[in-house]
């Protein structure tokens, strides 16, 4: 049994029970026997529980008595212990794991590798033994302690991944059946060390939720995480809770001090970041004063907390380092040395003295030496800090500063990169790193450009310069008043090609200079800065007035720097320019250049002349004058001015290079190559640093421009063009030694060009001009695919130099971006790409590339590119476009006889191909009977032959008139036209014109025959159309006549039906009256006709269903007008009228004859109906003769009438159904466009009339 004092976390008294009694032996923790054997005898005799063995061992360890600790646990791990404590598996497992962890901790500090391996092996055996105690258990029921101990062992071996897996596994296990937050805390510590602070904070919170009563260590972890994340309020709460648990905990006091020292700054956050969103209306001075008071109070509270922490534990390494940093600010070197001495020397016995704290202590001492100017001692301490903890980047930043001060930029950059990788958002680190990159970029630009001819903006590379500008932009955003970084940002943007951004940076620097000058805190903007602003303003905005104003301010600033007080306008006067000071001469030169760029040629010329009066050695003015003359095609004057520049300054490499350029423009390639050879042999001016470096290395040989890229590429270009001329000369010679001489000369020049291009690429692998030239040579050798790949890489390189995305927020594109791309892109790239595509047969792509070069660089006016375009159209068999292109180019350059010759050749070839095509077409037309359009093609071909002949003759006349002059090549040699070949073309055209006459006559004959055939066909078509029109008109008239006749017939039928209906109704009424009278005299017969009908009203007509026939009264006789109308329609004749008269004479007593005929036609009456009247008369006679049979006969007659009535009704129903079916078929049948059939129309009219009769007669049915 053991009693424990929880105040100190250890037991004050450990009670060892005696046997099975209630008595125990008390062992004071602070007064344990020095000999562990006494305690072991007691524990063994009394069979003390194993947890008491472990408590006593821990007590010895806390007192520093490691041998006693080891002796107690070694005896507790003997094999016989298992016999005495078979049921204490958990306690035995804890003892084994504790001893194993002890061995692991000793092994960590062991320098001897053999001893270290031995200790780790012992620990592993103990852990394996602990695992064996739980081998019979399921995996999820095993104990947590062996898993944690094995994780500890794996960390010591360096297997961090396996160790973390074991910790994750241990979190799912129990410790003696209870939860243990140890693995969670270990996981949180690991994440914190990896700077995964947010994740570490979550694990600390999980541990606290699982064990709310945990000790102060968990709260310290939560506070440390919040402090690192900048959550000072939560960190302060966590540290305060730890102090509540342990009032004098130095770590908690240190954490609270760090919160006070880091939460507040002497400058308000609103002024540092996001000042525009600050809603505080106080002035800047009031904000600064309030922030200073708050910061001072916080520092005082932090120092008080550090004092309490130091009193609680004077040897706490983190507290000592924090105090040393405070004394460093106070410049108390003695206190700094005292606090950091043990940590730096490594003599501190405190287990908290980690490598990081030792490195921080060395860093603080190094900063002290750095402040005192002791760079060597500071370098030594910074280096020691880096060696103590390689991940401590603050020491690397200090080394970068030291090496920069010493001038070792290479070493400084090495350590600055390490600091930047660790602190990418630190303003001091960004400033140092950006400054070093800018220096490195400037050195690379100077090494690459060589200062010859201004062919563009040289830099370290567009991508690198942009990255440097991005870094420096962060610095100026954090501190807008940082003037040095602002100027370096402008330089970086200028080198990257972002001229508008550079101008903005320089203008802001000018503003900062002006603000300081107005406040009396410094001078105004220097002349060099104002000059740069003016140059960029002229380049980007094309604003002459603003640029000139800035140049005048620069002149004034330059004079002020030398004590002058004149204004810029005064200094720009002509007499002042002729006596301009040396410092003002570059600015005056830029003013002259500004007039030249904006077209003020006379003013520029005068300014250059005044500068030459002020300084005869300023040969740049002569070269600018030469450039103006060259633009006006006055190469003689330009050459004279350039040579004058070399006479004034024989070592002027720019003048020598420009002479070579002028010779290239005049196609004097051999002389140009000699000039560039002279350039490569000229001495090169070295900077002071380079000269000192060469002297230190013992190099005394003169440095020349032999490896200068511009000189190499220019020499290669001259050699290539000489090879092209040699190739043209070889074509003028048929064969023999002369042709072989030209071929050898061509090969020699191509070899030289390849050599120079290769040297330039070896000097700078990103030189696009050299790559372009090498691509041309590959194409000349027939290596089309390699040449295409080379040109593609050149094009991609130029586009990358054009500068990324310059689109503005409003969707418009920055005009300067386009200017950059146009300036950096060469037309030769597009032309060469076009050559490659044409050689591969991709004529559409080739046309696109040629068009890009023509429109983008020459405004569609370059005859050389036009010749390439025409050749591409010719190869694509697009003769018309080739002719149009060459004619347009000939209008632009009428003196170019190569254009004239090629145009004549295109006319000739087009005409020849046309005649051949039409001749084949004529032979084919004889078989197929076709020859359409052949005459026009033949006439156009003959016209093309005539034009080609005229152009060839013009060239022949020019060549004949050209006289050979001594020292000058003939015109034929210059334009590359062979007189003999020209004569062959003329002869061919004449012959073609002669041979084309029979072909023309045949084409005319075919055209006449074709015309005759066309006329006959047209007449036949016209006649057929007229006949068809007549037939259509007749059909339409007949259709209209039938329609009108049908309407008239329908009207007449309707009228007759009404008359017949009235007559029938009248007869029915009379019959009714007769029947009524008969009914009064003969009652029995009165039943007939009324059966099943009911009673009729006075004015109601009764229809008897038993009637066997439906009698329709005769129609009213037609009038003469009606007959005339029917005769007009052709549906009525005089014979019908005569038949009607005969009927009246022979059968006047049968008024219903016509109705019966109509019913018979409709299928509603039979042939036997005609004899009904006679039958009725016979019946009446029989009735009078035989009155006794009257009743029987009446009954039979009644039955017969019923049968006939039913039969009539069935017939009516069938007819009605058939009529509806016919109507549906007529409605569904599609309309026909053929002429109507008269017989069919007649059947339809009859059917309609029958349907009308049936419908009207059977309404009541």
Secondary structure, DSSP 8 states (H G I E B T S, - for coil): --EEETTTTEEEEEEEE-TTSS-EEEEEGGG--SSHHHHHHHHHHTT--HHHHHHHHHHHHHTT-HHHHHHHHHHHTSTTHHHH-TT-HHHHHHHHHHHHHHHHHHHHT---HHHHHHHHHHHHHHHHHHHHTTTTS-GGGSBHHHHHHHHHHHHHHT-HHHHHHHHHHHTTSBBTTB---HHHHHHHHHHHHTT-HHHHHHHHHHHHHH-TT--HHHHHHHHHHHHHHT-HHHHHHHHHHHHHHSTT-HHHHHHHHHHHHHH--SS-HHHHS-GGG----S-HHHHHHHHHHHHHHHHHHHHHHHHHHHHH-TT-HHHHHHHHHHHHHTT-HHHHHHHHHHHHHT----TT--HHHHHHHHHHHHHHHHHTT-HHHHHHHHHHHHHH-TT-HHHHHHHHHHHHHHT-HHHHHHHHHHHHHH-TT-HHHHHHHHHHHHHHHHHHHHHHHTT-S--S---S-HHHHHHHHHHHHHHHHH-TT-HHHHHHHHHHHHHHT-HHHHHHHHHHHHHHHHHHHHTTSS----HHHHHHHHHHHHHHT--HHHHHHHHHHHHHHHHHHTT----HHHHTSHHHHHT--HHHHHHHHHHHHHHHHTT-HHHHHHHHHHHHHH-TT-HHHHHHHHHHHHHTT-HHHHHHHHHHHHHH-TT-HHHHHHHHHHHHHTT-HHHHHHHHHHHHHSB----HHHHHHHHHTT--S--BSTT-HHHHHHHHHHHHHHHHHHHHHHHTS-SSHHHHHHHHHHHHHHHHHHHHHHHHHHH-TT-HHHHHHHHHHHHHTT-HHHHHHHHHHHHHHHHHHT-S--B-TTS-B-HHHHHHHHHH--HHHHHHHHHHHHHTT-HHHHHHHHHHHHHHHSTT--HHHHHHHHHHHHHTT-HHHHHHHHHHHHHH-TT-HHHHHHHHHHHHHHHHHHHHHHHHHHHHHHHHT--TTHHHHHHHHHHHHHHHHHHHHHHHHHHHH---BTTB--HHHHHT--HHHHHHHHHHHHHHHHHHHHHHHHHHHHHHHHHHHHHHHHHHHHHHHHHHHHHHHHHHHHHHHHHHHHHHHHHHHHHHHHHHHHHHHHHHHHHHHHHHHHHHH-TGGGGTTTTTT----TT-----TT-S-----------HHHHHHHHHHTS--HHHHHHHHHHHHH-TT-TTHHHHHHHHHTT-S-GGGGGHHHHHHHHHHHHHH-GGGHHHHHHHHHHHHHHHHHHHHHHHHHHHHHHHHHHHHHHHS----S---HHHHHHHHHHHHHHHHHHHHTTT-
